[in-house]
Amino acid sequence: MKYFELTKEEEKLLSEFESGKFTSALDPKRKRLLKKIAQNTLNKTTNINIRLSEKVLARLKTKAADQGLPYQTLASSILHQYVNK
């Protein structure tokens, strides 16, 4: 069952891949980076509720804004770094 339409270029790539003729044009370093990005993108996330004081939340939002990040992303990053140390 097909859920999407492939362009002619995508069909060619798929055909080459399935026949074993496909070779990647990416250098190994770039390929590893893209693989890591894909794995991180596909990681499942779970929503949580947490109670913070208004002062802590305001400071978190300020620090996130300084870094150009959404505050929830910064909070997630801080927790990730903490549990992986």
N, C-alpha and C positions, 0 to 999 in steps of 0.2 A: 504494500500500500504506500503510495507516494503522497507526502504531505506538503510538498513544495515543488516549484519548477526550477530547474537548473538552466543557467545561461549556456550558450554553446561553449564558452571557455570552461565553465565548470564541468560540463559533460565531458570535454576532452581530458581535463585533469582527472576526473573520476575514472574514465576509461584507462588512462595511462597508469593510474594507481592500482586499479584492479588487475591489470595485466602484468604488473611488476616492472613496467618500463619507466615509472615516475622517478625522477631524481630531484632532490631539493636543491634550489639555487642558494639557499641560506648557508652562511658560514656556521660552523658548529657553535660558536659562542652566542650568536644571535638566535640560533635555534633553541639553545638551552634557556635563554632569557624568555623567549616567547612561550616555551613549554611551561615555565614557572608561572608566567602571567596567566596562562590558560588554567593551570591547576588552581591558582588562587581565586580566579574568577568563578570556578565551578564549585568551590568549597561552599557547603550549605551553611547558612547562618540561622540562628534562633533568636527570636526577640525575647528580651528580658525587661522586667520592670525593676527599677532601683530608686530608692529614696535618697535624695541628696539635699543638703541645706541649700537655700537660695544663694548663699555666698559662694559655696563650692561650685555650683552650677554656673553662676555668673563668671567666676574666674576661669572655669573650663571653657566656656564660650569665648571669652576674651583670648585665651591662649590659642584656641582653634582658629579664630579669626586672624590672629597674628601669623599663623602658619598657612593660612588660606585653605583650611579644611573645615568640613562640617563638624560640629562638636561631637556628634555620635561616632564619627569615624575616628576622631582623636581619642575618645574614651575607649573604643574598641582596641585601638593600637596600643594604648597604655596597658590595658589588661592583657593583651597578647604578649607584649614584651615582659610583663611581670611573671606570667605563668611559664614562659619559655626560658627564663634565666636559670 
